[in-house]
């Protein structure tokens, strides 16, 4: 079985690394085929074409994954999941993909919401043998405003490091086994999981 992922990042971006990591853990043995769109405007414009190609190449399903509030937002418009979803649905319908196994997953707010959901991994990654660092539990990770900023603050406080998503996000996730129940407190992660497994 193969699953296509259409992602709002560069070829080795954090979204690709993180989504592929989780997909491989949730669906062991699945073949993943990722297409990166660089930024949200490109994803909104080109995802239907990429989804058509992935399905034609044999993917059994395709997930389109994007951040509601990406690191470099379009400051001329307000981010709105409903508007972005409608834009994608219209383009998918125009491409003849209505009713095909193409699923939309909008990450609220940013990918770092998922890091904050599994705070034990973040704590483990930032701790040293001499100094344990504790990240407080976040009960509603999707409601944290600017989660990337929160993660950056933890990195600075704990280790004096500058957080770089494409380098550090995957390293945090590799700190032991995922806590699936904590991750599912993020509705967007729960949707990602559900669409991978349906």
Backbone as a printed PyTorch tensor [residue, N CA C, xyz], in Angstrom:
tensor([[[  0.8430,  -1.1870,   0.0000],
         [  0.0000,   0.0000,   0.0000],
         [  0.8820,   1.2420,   0.0000]],

        [[  0.4470,   2.2500,  -0.7400],
         [  1.1680,   3.5230,  -0.7170],
         [  0.1960,   4.6530,  -0.4080]],

        [[  0.7090,   5.6240,   0.3230],
         [ -0.0630,   6.8030,   0.7120],
         [  0.6930,   8.0310,   0.2500]],

        [[ -0.0190,   8.9640,  -0.3590],
         [  0.5870,  10.2150,  -0.7900],
         [  0.3900,  11.3030,   0.2470]],

        [[  1.4100,  12.0950,   0.4330],
         [  1.3460,  13.2470,   1.3400],
         [  1.6890,  14.4970,   0.5360]],

        [[  0.8240,  15.4910,   0.6140],
         [  1.0810,  16.7880,  -0.0150],
         [  1.2590,  17.7790,   1.1250]],

        [[  2.4180,  18.4190,   1.1570],
         [  2.8240,  19.1660,   2.3490],
         [  3.2690,  20.5810,   2.0130]],

        [[  3.0350,  21.4620,   2.9490],
         [  3.3760,  22.8840,   2.8200],
         [  4.7660,  23.1270,   3.4120]],

        [[  5.7910,  22.7250,   2.6690],
         [  7.1670,  22.9190,   3.1320],
         [  8.1050,  22.6490,   1.9630]],

        [[  9.4020,  22.8550,   2.2030],
         [ 10.4070,  22.5360,   1.2020],
         [ 10.6970,  21.0440,   1.1830]],

        [[ 11.5750,  20.5930,   0.2790],
         [ 11.8490,  19.1610,   0.0990],
         [ 12.3290,  18.4300,   1.3500]],

        [[ 13.0130,  19.1170,   2.2470],
         [ 13.4370,  18.4970,   3.5080],
         [ 12.9000,  19.2940,   4.6970]],

        [[ 11.7010,  19.8260,   4.5440],
         [ 11.0930,  20.6490,   5.5870],
         [ 10.5850,  19.8430,   6.7650]],

        [[ 10.3390,  20.5350,   7.8590],
         [  9.8800,  19.8970,   9.0910],
         [  8.5600,  19.1710,   8.8960]],

        [[  7.6340,  19.7540,   8.1500],
         [  6.3300,  19.1140,   7.9570],
         [  6.4970,  17.7440,   7.2920]],

        [[  7.3580,  17.6700,   6.3000],
         [  7.5990,  16.4000,   5.6110],
         [  8.2060,  15.3760,   6.5650]],

        [[  9.2430,  15.7720,   7.2870],
         [  9.9150,  14.8460,   8.1950],
         [  8.9750,  14.3440,   9.2840]],

        [[  8.2080,  15.2600,   9.8520],
         [  7.3120,  14.9050,  10.9600],
         [  6.1450,  14.0450,  10.4740]],

        [[  5.5110,  14.4520,   9.3850],
         [  4.3700,  13.6740,   8.8840],
         [  4.7970,  12.2880,   8.4210]],

        [[  5.9420,  12.1890,   7.7790],
         [  6.4390,  10.8730,   7.3650],
         [  6.7810,  10.0130,   8.5870]],

        [[  7.3550,  10.6280,   9.6140],
         [  7.6740,   9.8900,  10.8440],
         [  6.4090,   9.2960,  11.4480]],

        [[  5.3840,  10.1390,  11.6310],
         [  4.1470,   9.6520,  12.2390],
         [  3.4520,   8.6280,  11.3460]],

        [[  3.4310,   8.8670,  10.0400],
         [  2.7760,   7.9330,   9.1270],
         [  3.4420,   6.5630,   9.1770]],

        [[  4.7670,   6.5480,   9.2390],
         [  5.4970,   5.2820,   9.2960],
         [  5.2430,   4.5530,  10.6150]],

        [[  5.0660,   5.3130,  11.6920],
         [  4.7810,   4.6890,  12.9950],
         [  3.3520,   4.1650,  13.0630]],

        [[  2.4310,   4.9180,  12.4710],
         [  1.0180,   4.5320,  12.5230],
         [  0.6750,   3.4410,  11.5120]],

        [[  1.3890,   3.4090,  10.3870],
         [  1.1450,   2.4150,   9.3350],
         [  2.4610,   1.7440,   8.9780]],

        [[  2.9850,   0.8850,   9.8520],
         [  4.2730,   0.2460,   9.5620],
         [  4.2360,  -0.4730,   8.2070]],

        [[  5.3020,  -0.2900,   7.4510],
         [  5.4210,  -0.9570,   6.1630],
         [  4.7800,  -0.2230,   5.0010]],

        [[  4.0520,   0.8670,   5.2890],
         [  3.4120,   1.6150,   4.2050],
         [  4.4710,   2.3480,   3.3880]],

        [[  4.2390,   2.4500,   2.0940],
         [  5.1200,   3.2420,   1.2360],
         [  4.5780,   4.6620,   1.1940]],

        [[  5.4170,   5.6220,   1.5030],
         [  5.0090,   7.0250,   1.5300],
         [  5.6040,   7.7530,   0.3310]],

        [[  4.7520,   8.5220,  -0.3230],
         [  5.1930,   9.3210,  -1.4610],
         [  4.8110,  10.7670,  -1.1450]],

        [[  5.8040,  11.6060,  -0.8990],
         [  5.5510,  12.9890,  -0.4910],
         [  5.7930,  13.9560,  -1.6350]],

        [[  4.9450,  14.9530,  -1.6970],
         [  5.1080,  16.0760,  -2.6110],
         [  5.1060,  17.3410,  -1.7620]],

        [[  6.1540,  18.1310,  -1.8830],
         [  6.2490,  19.3560,  -1.0930],
         [  5.9140,  20.5510,  -1.9690]],

        [[  5.1730,  21.4880,  -1.3840],
         [  4.6460,  22.6280,  -2.1380],
         [  5.3120,  23.9510,  -1.7600]],

        [[  6.3130,  23.9200,  -0.9040],
         [  7.0920,  25.0940,  -0.4730],
         [  6.3490,  26.0360,   0.4650]],

        [[  5.1340,  26.4800,   0.0930],
         [  4.4060,  27.4160,   0.9580],
         [  2.9020,  27.2260,   0.7730]],

        [[  2.1290,  27.9030,   1.6190],
         [  0.6850,  27.7070,   1.5860],
         [  0.0380,  28.1460,   0.2710]],

        [[  0.3780,  29.3180,  -0.2810],
         [ -0.2380,  29.6890,  -1.5590],
         [ -0.0040,  28.6380,  -2.6490]],

        [[  1.1990,  28.0800,  -2.6960],
         [  1.4890,  27.0400,  -3.6930],
         [  0.6630,  25.7910,  -3.4210]],

        [[  0.5260,  25.4280,  -2.1460],
         [ -0.2780,  24.2620,  -1.8000],
         [ -1.7320,  24.4790,  -2.2090]],

        [[ -2.2900,  25.6440,  -1.8800],
         [ -3.6830,  25.9170,  -2.2260],
         [ -3.8960,  25.9060,  -3.7350]],

        [[ -2.9040,  26.3740,  -4.4900],
         [ -3.0210,  26.4380,  -5.9480],
         [ -2.7580,  25.1020,  -6.6410]],

        [[ -1.8190,  24.3130,  -6.1270],
         [ -1.3070,  23.1700,  -6.8750],
         [ -1.6070,  21.7970,  -6.2710]],

        [[ -2.2670,  21.7550,  -5.1050],
         [ -2.4930,  20.4660,  -4.4370],
         [ -3.3520,  19.5230,  -5.2660]],

        [[ -4.3580,  20.0390,  -5.9640],
         [ -5.2370,  19.1700,  -6.7550],
         [ -4.4540,  18.4740,  -7.8660]],

        [[ -3.5720,  19.2120,  -8.5280],
         [ -2.7460,  18.6180,  -9.5850],
         [ -1.8410,  17.5430,  -9.0040]],

        [[ -1.2280,  17.8310,  -7.8630],
         [ -0.3450,  16.8540,  -7.2120],
         [ -1.1370,  15.6270,  -6.7610]],

        [[ -2.3400,  15.8360,  -6.2280],
         [ -3.1700,  14.7130,  -5.7750],
         [ -3.5490,  13.8220,  -6.9590]],

        [[ -3.9100,  14.4270,  -8.0740],
         [ -4.2460,  13.6490,  -9.2830],
         [ -3.0680,  12.7710,  -9.6930]],

        [[ -1.8750,  13.3570,  -9.6930],
         [ -0.6840,  12.6100, -10.0920],
         [ -0.3910,  11.4660,  -9.1210]],

        [[ -0.5370,  11.7220,  -7.8150],
         [ -0.2680,  10.6790,  -6.8170],
         [ -1.2470,   9.5200,  -6.9640]],

        [[ -2.5170,   9.8250,  -7.1550],
         [ -3.5130,   8.7620,  -7.3470],
         [ -3.2310,   7.9910,  -8.6380]],

        [[ -2.8670,   8.7070,  -9.7010],
         [ -2.5490,   8.0510, -10.9740],
         [ -1.3310,   7.1530, -10.8460]],

        [[ -0.4080,   7.5210,  -9.9500],
         [  0.8040,   6.7250,  -9.7430],
         [  0.5870,   5.5500,  -8.7900]],

        [[ -0.6610,   5.3730,  -8.3090],
         [ -0.9710,   4.1950,  -7.4970],
         [ -1.1660,   4.4200,  -6.0220]],

        [[ -1.1060,   5.6500,  -5.5560],
         [ -1.3780,   5.8780,  -4.1370],
         [ -2.8450,   5.5450,  -3.8520]],

        [[ -3.0780,   4.8380,  -2.7720],
         [ -4.4430,   4.4450,  -2.4280],
         [ -5.2170,   5.5690,  -1.7490]],

        [[ -4.4870,   6.4980,  -1.1710],
         [ -5.1040,   7.6840,  -0.5920],
         [ -4.0670,   8.7820,  -0.5510]],

        [[ -4.5550,  10.0130,  -0.4420],
         [ -3.6770,  11.1810,  -0.4020],
         [ -4.1450,  12.0830,   0.7290]],

        [[ -3.2010,  12.5460,   1.5370],
         [ -3.4910,  13.5260,   2.5800],
         [ -2.8330,  14.8390,   2.2000]],

        [[ -3.6100,  15.9090,   2.2260],
         [ -3.0960,  17.2550,   2.0100],
         [ -2.9880,  17.8960,   3.3950]],

        [[ -1.7690,  18.2200,   3.8040],
         [ -1.5090,  18.6990,   5.1670],
         [ -0.8900,  20.0860,   5.1020]],

        [[ -1.4950,  21.0310,   5.8300],
         [ -0.9560,  22.3880,   5.8650],
         [ -1.2180,  23.0090,   7.2290]],

        [[ -0.3930,  24.0240,   7.5720],
         [ -0.5580,  24.7610,   8.8330],
         [ -1.5540,  25.8920,   8.6440]],

        [[ -2.4210,  26.0730,   9.6220],
         [ -3.3330,  27.2120,   9.5690],
         [ -2.5320,  28.5100,   9.5940]],

        [[ -1.5260,  28.5590,  10.4750],
         [ -0.6890,  29.7570,  10.5930],
         [  0.7560,  29.3560,  10.3460]],

        [[  1.1870,  29.3420,   9.0840],
         [  2.5570,  28.9170,   8.7860],
         [  3.5890,  29.9290,   9.2900]],

        [[  4.8340,  29.4950,   9.2810],
         [  5.9190,  30.3420,   9.7880],
         [  6.0160,  31.6640,   9.0360]],

        [[  5.7610,  31.6400,   7.7350],
         [  5.8040,  32.8590,   6.9360],
         [  4.4140,  33.1090,   6.3660]],

        [[  3.5090,  33.6390,   7.1850],
         [  2.1290,  33.7890,   6.7280],
         [  1.9700,  34.8970,   5.6950]],

        [[  0.8760,  34.8010,   4.9500],
         [  0.4670,  35.8650,   4.0440],
         [ -0.2010,  36.9240,   4.9120]],

        [[  0.4550,  38.0380,   5.0880],
         [ -0.0640,  39.0690,   6.0010],
         [ -1.1730,  39.9010,   5.3670]],

        [[ -1.4690,  39.6470,   4.1030],
         [ -2.5260,  40.4280,   3.4470],
         [ -3.9070,  39.8430,   3.7130]],

        [[ -3.9710,  38.5810,   4.1560],
         [ -5.2590,  37.9610,   4.4490],
         [ -5.1920,  37.2510,   5.7910]],

        [[ -6.3390,  37.1350,   6.4290],
         [ -6.4080,  36.4270,   7.7120],
         [ -6.5590,  34.9360,   7.4500]],

        [[ -5.7940,  34.1280,   8.1760],
         [ -5.8800,  32.6760,   8.0140],
         [ -7.2650,  32.2050,   8.4240]],

        [[ -7.8940,  31.4020,   7.5830],
         [ -9.2180,  30.8710,   7.8750],
         [ -9.2980,  29.4530,   7.3260]],

        [[ -9.4010,  28.4830,   8.2190],
         [ -9.4510,  27.0920,   7.8100],
         [-10.6190,  26.8210,   6.8600]],

        [[-11.7840,  27.4060,   7.1490],
         [-12.9700,  27.1690,   6.3140],
         [-12.7500,  27.6580,   4.8850]],

        [[-12.1580,  28.8400,   4.7470],
         [-11.8960,  29.3900,   3.4140],
         [-10.8650,  28.5350,   2.6820]],

        [[ -9.7910,  28.1580,   3.3790],
         [ -8.7430,  27.3530,   2.7530],
         [ -9.2760,  25.9710,   2.3630]],

        [[-10.0960,  25.3880,   3.2280],
         [-10.7110,  24.0920,   2.9360],
         [-11.5930,  24.1950,   1.6880]],

        [[-12.3960,  25.2360,   1.6200],
         [-13.2780,  25.4260,   0.4640],
         [-12.4680,  25.6090,  -0.8190]],

        [[-11.3860,  26.3780,  -0.7430],
         [-10.5000,  26.5610,  -1.8990],
         [ -9.9740,  25.2210,  -2.3970]],

        [[ -9.5180,  24.3900,  -1.4710],
         [ -8.9780,  23.0830,  -1.8530],
         [-10.0730,  22.1720,  -2.4010]],

        [[-11.2430,  22.1610,  -1.7580],
         [-12.3300,  21.3090,  -2.2290],
         [-12.7680,  21.6960,  -3.6430]],

        [[-12.8370,  22.9970,  -3.9090],
         [-13.2140,  23.4520,  -5.2540],
         [-12.1900,  22.9960,  -6.2870]],

        [[-10.9120,  23.1230,  -5.9500],
         [ -9.8830,  22.7230,  -6.9190],
         [ -9.8640,  21.2100,  -7.1020]],

        [[-10.1350,  20.4480,  -6.0410],
         [-10.1970,  18.9900,  -6.1620],
         [-11.3760,  18.5700,  -7.0360]],

        [[-12.5150,  19.2360,  -6.8520],
         [-13.6930,  18.9440,  -7.6730],
         [-13.4190,  19.2810,  -9.1390]],

        [[-12.8030,  20.4450,  -9.3720],
         [-12.4750,  20.8570, -10.7440],
         [-11.5160,  19.8660, -11.4150]],

        [[-10.6790,  19.2140, -10.6000],
         [ -9.7200,  18.2390, -11.1360],
         [-10.3340,  16.8430, -11.2700]],

        [[-11.6370,  16.7320, -10.9910],
         [-12.3180,  15.4380, -11.1070],
         [-12.0540,  14.4920,  -9.9550]],

        [[-11.6880,  15.0370,  -8.7890],
         [-11.3300,  14.1940,  -7.6400],
         [-12.4110,  14.1390,  -6.5610]],

        [[-13.5750,  14.7020,  -6.8280],
         [-14.6690,  14.6300,  -5.8510],
         [-15.0010,  13.1580,  -5.5780]],

        [[-15.0480,  12.7990,  -4.3070],
         [-15.3510,  11.4260,  -3.9380],
         [-14.1660,  10.4830,  -3.9650]],

        [[-13.0130,  10.9550,  -4.4130],
         [-11.8020,  10.1330,  -4.4070],
         [-11.1660,  10.2090,  -3.0110]],

        [[-10.2820,   9.2800,  -2.6740],
         [ -9.6890,   9.2450,  -1.3310],
         [ -8.5870,  10.2990,  -1.1410]],

        [[ -9.0210,  11.5640,  -1.1410],
         [ -8.1170,  12.6870,  -0.8890],
         [ -8.6570,  13.4100,   0.3350]],

        [[ -7.8340,  13.5480,   1.3750],
         [ -8.2860,  14.0740,   2.6610],
         [ -7.4960,  15.3210,   3.0360]],

        [[ -8.1990,  16.2530,   3.6530],
         [ -7.5940,  17.5150,   4.0700],
         [ -7.3180,  17.4860,   5.5670]],

        [[ -6.0990,  17.8880,   5.9450],
         [ -5.7130,  17.9680,   7.3560],
         [ -5.0630,  19.3280,   7.5860]],

        [[ -5.8010,  20.2190,   8.2230],
         [ -5.2720,  21.5350,   8.5740],
         [ -4.7260,  21.4650,   9.9920]],

        [[ -3.4320,  21.7000,  10.1410],
         [ -2.7920,  21.6620,  11.4640],
         [ -3.0430,  22.9880,  12.1530]],

        [[ -3.6690,  22.9260,  13.3170],
         [ -3.9020,  24.1410,  14.0960],
         [ -2.9150,  24.1410,  15.2430]],

        [[ -2.2390,  25.1540,  15.4030],
         [ -1.9880,  26.3320,  14.6200],
         [ -0.8380,  26.0960,  13.6630]],

        [[  0.2030,  25.4740,  14.2210],
         [  1.4020,  25.1350,  13.4570],
         [  1.8230,  23.7340,  13.8710]],

        [[  2.7450,  23.1710,  13.1380],
         [  3.2380,  21.8300,  13.4250],
         [  3.7040,  21.6860,  14.8810]],

        [[  4.1950,  22.7610,  15.4530],
         [  4.6930,  22.7040,  16.8400],
         [  3.5880,  22.4140,  17.8480]],

        [[  2.3290,  22.5600,  17.4450],
         [  1.2190,  22.1470,  18.3160],
         [  1.3650,  20.6730,  18.6720]],

        [[  1.8000,  19.8830,  17.6980],
         [  1.9630,  18.4490,  17.9420],
         [  3.1380,  18.1760,  18.8810]],

        [[  4.1870,  18.9810,  18.8100],
         [  5.3080,  18.8190,  19.7460],
         [  4.8670,  19.1380,  21.1670]],

        [[  4.0780,  20.1890,  21.3110],
         [  3.5990,  20.5740,  22.6420],
         [  2.6180,  19.5570,  23.2150]],

        [[  1.9110,  18.8380,  22.3450],
         [  0.9500,  17.8350,  22.8140],
         [  1.6540,  16.7020,  23.5590]],

        [[  2.8400,  16.3140,  23.0990],
         [  3.6080,  15.2330,  23.7260],
         [  4.7820,  15.8650,  24.4850]],

        [[  4.4270,  16.5580,  25.5690],
         [  5.4180,  17.3920,  26.2670],
         [  6.5540,  16.5850,  26.8930]],

        [[  6.3240,  15.3010,  27.1730],
         [  7.3840,  14.4890,  27.7770],
         [  8.5740,  14.3510,  26.8230]],

        [[  8.2990,  14.2350,  25.5340],
         [  9.3980,  14.1450,  24.5660],
         [ 10.1890,  15.4370,  24.5190]],

        [[  9.4870,  16.5460,  24.5400],
         [ 10.1550,  17.8470,  24.5290],
         [ 11.0050,  18.0030,  25.7810]],

        [[ 10.4530,  17.6260,  26.9350],
         [ 11.2150,  17.6800,  28.1950],
         [ 12.4560,  16.8070,  28.1230]],

        [[ 12.2860,  15.5910,  27.6170],
         [ 13.4090,  14.6570,  27.5230],
         [ 14.5110,  15.1940,  26.6150]],

        [[ 14.1110,  15.7350,  25.4770],
         [ 15.0960,  16.2440,  24.5250],
         [ 15.8830,  17.4260,  25.1040]],

        [[ 15.2070,  18.2630,  25.8720],
         [ 15.8480,  19.4780,  26.3820],
         [ 16.5610,  19.2830,  27.7170]],

        [[ 16.3630,  18.1380,  28.3450],
         [ 17.0160,  17.8790,  29.6300],
         [ 18.4430,  17.3750,  29.4320]],

        [[ 19.2530,  17.5680,  30.4550],
         [ 20.6050,  17.0180,  30.4860],
         [ 20.7210,  16.1670,  31.7440]],

        [[ 21.7650,  15.3250,  31.8460],
         [ 21.9300,  14.5460,  33.0880],
         [ 22.0290,  15.4340,  34.3250]],

        [[ 22.5540,  16.6380,  34.1490],
         [ 22.7280,  17.5460,  35.2910],
         [ 21.4930,  18.4130,  35.5520]],

        [[ 20.6580,  18.5920,  34.5340],
         [ 19.5390,  19.5270,  34.6830],
         [ 18.3020,  19.0090,  33.9530]],

        [[ 17.3280,  18.5890,  34.7460],
         [ 16.0630,  18.1530,  34.1430],
         [ 15.2460,  19.3910,  33.7940]],

        [[ 14.7050,  19.3940,  32.5950],
         [ 13.8680,  20.5080,  32.1560],
         [ 12.4440,  19.9890,  31.9730]],

        [[ 11.4970,  20.6880,  32.5810],
         [ 10.1080,  20.2570,  32.5250],
         [  9.2820,  21.1960,  31.6640]],

        [[  8.6070,  20.6090,  30.6840],
         [  7.6480,  21.3440,  29.8650],
         [  6.2690,  21.0490,  30.4310]],

        [[  5.5380,  22.0790,  30.7810],
         [  4.2100,  21.8910,  31.3690],
         [  3.2620,  21.2410,  30.3660]],

        [[  2.3700,  20.4110,  30.8850],
         [  1.3790,  19.7590,  30.0310],
         [  0.4340,  20.7930,  29.4290]],

        [[  0.1510,  20.6210,  28.1580],
         [ -0.7760,  21.4960,  27.4530],
         [ -2.0190,  20.6720,  27.1540]],

        [[ -3.1270,  21.0330,  27.7620],
         [ -4.3370,  20.2160,  27.6090],
         [ -5.0320,  20.4070,  26.2610]],

        [[ -4.8820,  21.5680,  25.6630],
         [ -5.5150,  21.8430,  24.3690],
         [ -4.4610,  22.4200,  23.4260]],

        [[ -3.5730,  21.5830,  22.8860],
         [ -2.4530,  22.0970,  22.0880],
         [ -2.8740,  22.8970,  20.8550]],

        [[ -4.0250,  22.5780,  20.2750],
         [ -4.4640,  23.3120,  19.0850],
         [ -4.8810,  24.7420,  19.4000]],

        [[ -5.0900,  25.0350,  20.6700],
         [ -5.5150,  26.3930,  21.0440],
         [ -4.3450,  27.2870,  21.4490]],

        [[ -3.1510,  26.7260,  21.5010],
         [ -1.9680,  27.5230,  21.8510],
         [ -1.6630,  28.4670,  20.6920]],

        [[ -1.6790,  29.7400,  20.9670],
         [ -1.3780,  30.7360,  19.9430],
         [  0.1360,  30.7630,  19.6960]],

        [[  0.5150,  30.7380,  18.4480],
         [  1.9150,  30.7630,  18.0110],
         [  2.7430,  29.6990,  18.7620]],

        [[  2.4130,  28.4200,  18.5620],
         [  3.1350,  27.3570,  19.2700],
         [  4.6200,  27.3050,  18.9310]],

        [[  4.9910,  27.7170,  17.7130],
         [  6.4220,  27.7400,  17.3730],
         [  7.1830,  28.6440,  18.3420]],

        [[  6.5840,  29.7730,  18.6900],
         [  7.2080,  30.6920,  19.6360],
         [  7.3670,  30.0440,  21.0100]],

        [[  6.3720,  29.2590,  21.4210],
         [  6.4570,  28.5620,  22.7240],
         [  7.6170,  27.5630,  22.7050]],

        [[  7.7260,  26.8120,  21.6020],
         [  8.8150,  25.8390,  21.5050],
         [ 10.1600,  26.5660,  21.4690]],

        [[ 10.2360,  27.6620,  20.7400],
         [ 11.4730,  28.4470,  20.7050],
         [ 11.8700,  28.9020,  22.1020]],

        [[ 10.8850,  29.3470,  22.8800],
         [ 11.1670,  29.7860,  24.2600],
         [ 11.6960,  28.6460,  25.1090]],

        [[ 11.1300,  27.4490,  24.9570],
         [ 11.6250,  26.2890,  25.7170],
         [ 13.0780,  25.9870,  25.3440]],

        [[ 13.3940,  26.0230,  24.0710],
         [ 14.7620,  25.7540,  23.6290],
         [ 15.7290,  26.7840,  24.2140]],

        [[ 15.3390,  28.0420,  24.1780],
         [ 16.2030,  29.1080,  24.6950],
         [ 16.3760,  28.9700,  26.2060]],

        [[ 15.2640,  28.7440,  26.9270],
         [ 15.3180,  28.6290,  28.3860],
         [ 16.1320,  27.4330,  28.8350]],

        [[ 15.8740,  26.2810,  28.2230],
         [ 16.4930,  25.0400,  28.6910],
         [ 17.9630,  24.9320,  28.3130]],

        [[ 18.2960,  25.2900,  27.0570],
         [ 19.6440,  25.0150,  26.5820],
         [ 20.3420,  26.2030,  25.9450]],

        [[ 19.6390,  27.3280,  25.8140],
         [ 20.2240,  28.4660,  25.1300],
         [ 20.3440,  28.2430,  23.6370]],

        [[ 19.5340,  27.3190,  23.1170],
         [ 19.5770,  26.9770,  21.6980],
         [ 18.5640,  27.7820,  20.9130]],

        [[ 18.8390,  27.9200,  19.6290],
         [ 17.8760,  28.5060,  18.6950],
         [ 17.1400,  27.3620,  18.0140]],

        [[ 15.8330,  27.2970,  18.1770],
         [ 15.0280,  26.2350,  17.5880],
         [ 14.9300,  26.4090,  16.0710]],

        [[ 15.2640,  25.3530,  15.3440],
         [ 15.1100,  25.3260,  13.8890],
         [ 14.2260,  24.1330,  13.5730]],

        [[ 13.0220,  24.4000,  13.0840],
         [ 12.0350,  23.3330,  12.9180],
         [ 12.5310,  22.1700,  12.0640]],

        [[ 13.1840,  22.4490,  10.9440],
         [ 13.5860,  21.3600,  10.0490],
         [ 14.7100,  20.5070,  10.6460]],

        [[ 15.3840,  21.0060,  11.6610],
         [ 16.4400,  20.2490,  12.3290],
         [ 15.9250,  19.5980,  13.6090]],

        [[ 15.2280,  20.3670,  14.4300],
         [ 14.9070,  19.9170,  15.7820],
         [ 13.5880,  19.1620,  15.9240]],

        [[ 12.5820,  19.4620,  15.1150],
         [ 11.2720,  18.8310,  15.3170],
         [ 11.3860,  17.3070,  15.2600]],

        [[ 12.0570,  16.7930,  14.2540],
         [ 12.1760,  15.3390,  14.1240],
         [ 13.0380,  14.7530,  15.2410]],

        [[ 14.0520,  15.4870,  15.6950],
         [ 14.8890,  15.0000,  16.7980],
         [ 14.0770,  14.8830,  18.0840]],

        [[ 13.1960,  15.8430,  18.3250],
         [ 12.3240,  15.7740,  19.5030],
         [ 11.4500,  14.5240,  19.4120]],

        [[ 10.8610,  14.2740,  18.2600],
         [  9.9620,  13.1340,  18.1010],
         [ 10.6660,  11.8060,  18.2890]],

        [[ 11.9430,  11.7530,  17.9830],
         [ 12.6910,  10.4960,  18.1210],
         [ 13.1290,  10.2150,  19.5610]],

        [[ 12.7260,  11.0690,  20.4880],
         [ 13.0430,  10.8570,  21.9140],
         [ 12.0600,   9.8470,  22.5080]],

        [[ 12.2110,   8.5940,  22.1580],
         [ 11.3550,   7.5530,  22.7280],
         [ 10.0550,   7.3780,  21.9510]],

        [[  9.1780,   6.5550,  22.5110],
         [  7.9150,   6.2040,  21.8640],
         [  6.9190,   7.3640,  21.9300]],

        [[  6.1270,   7.5410,  20.8850],
         [  5.0910,   8.5790,  20.9270],
         [  4.0450,   8.2480,  21.9960]],

        [[  3.5410,   9.2660,  22.6370],
         [  2.4210,   9.0980,  23.5720],
         [  1.1540,   9.4180,  22.7720]],

        [[  0.5640,   8.3710,  22.1960],
         [ -0.5550,   8.5700,  21.2750],
         [ -1.7360,   9.2550,  21.9450]],

        [[ -2.0110,   8.9110,  23.1910],
         [ -3.1720,   9.5280,  23.8540],
         [ -2.9520,  11.0290,  24.0540]],

        [[ -1.7230,  11.4310,  24.3570],
         [ -1.4370,  12.8680,  24.4880],
         [ -1.5260,  13.5520,  23.1270]],

        [[ -0.9680,  12.9200,  22.1090],
         [ -1.0090,  13.5050,  20.7700],
         [ -2.4450,  13.7060,  20.2880]],

        [[ -3.3160,  12.7870,  20.6560],
         [ -4.7150,  12.8850,  20.2130],
         [ -5.4740,  14.0260,  20.8800]],

        [[ -4.8660,  14.6640,  21.8690],
         [ -5.4970,  15.8780,  22.4270],
         [ -5.4890,  16.9890,  21.3900]],

        [[ -4.6420,  16.8530,  20.4020],
         [ -4.6510,  17.7680,  19.2600],
         [ -5.6470,  17.2070,  18.2520]],

        [[ -6.7360,  17.9230,  18.0260],
         [ -7.7430,  17.4670,  17.0650],
         [ -7.1460,  17.3020,  15.6740]],

        [[ -6.2040,  18.1860,  15.3110],
         [ -5.6130,  18.0850,  13.9770],
         [ -4.7420,  16.8250,  13.8670]],

        [[ -4.0370,  16.4640,  14.9450],
         [ -3.2730,  15.2150,  14.9040],
         [ -4.2210,  14.0240,  14.8310]],

        [[ -5.2950,  14.0630,  15.6150],
         [ -6.2680,  12.9690,  15.6050],
         [ -6.8560,  12.7870,  14.2070]],

        [[ -7.1000,  13.8940,  13.5010],
         [ -7.6110,  13.7990,  12.1310],
         [ -6.5530,  13.2070,  11.2000]],

        [[ -5.3060,  13.6400,  11.3510],
         [ -4.2180,  13.0740,  10.5610],
         [ -4.1580,  11.5660,  10.7430]],

        [[ -4.2120,  11.1320,  11.9890],
         [ -4.1780,   9.6840,  12.2990],
         [ -5.3800,   8.9680,  11.6730]],

        [[ -6.5680,   9.5410,  11.8530],
         [ -7.7790,   8.9000,  11.3430],
         [ -7.7400,   8.7430,   9.8240]],

        [[ -7.2640,   9.7430,   9.1250],
         [ -7.2320,   9.6890,   7.6680],
         [ -6.1360,   8.7700,   7.1560]],

        [[ -5.0970,   8.5640,   7.9470],
         [ -4.0830,   7.5670,   7.5790],
         [ -4.6250,   6.1560,   7.7300]],

        [[ -5.4840,   5.9570,   8.7270],
         [ -5.9090,   4.6180,   9.0800],
         [ -7.2540,   4.2030,   8.4930]],

        [[ -7.9920,   5.1490,   7.9140],
         [ -9.3510,   4.8130,   7.4360],
         [ -9.3340,   3.8780,   6.2320]]])
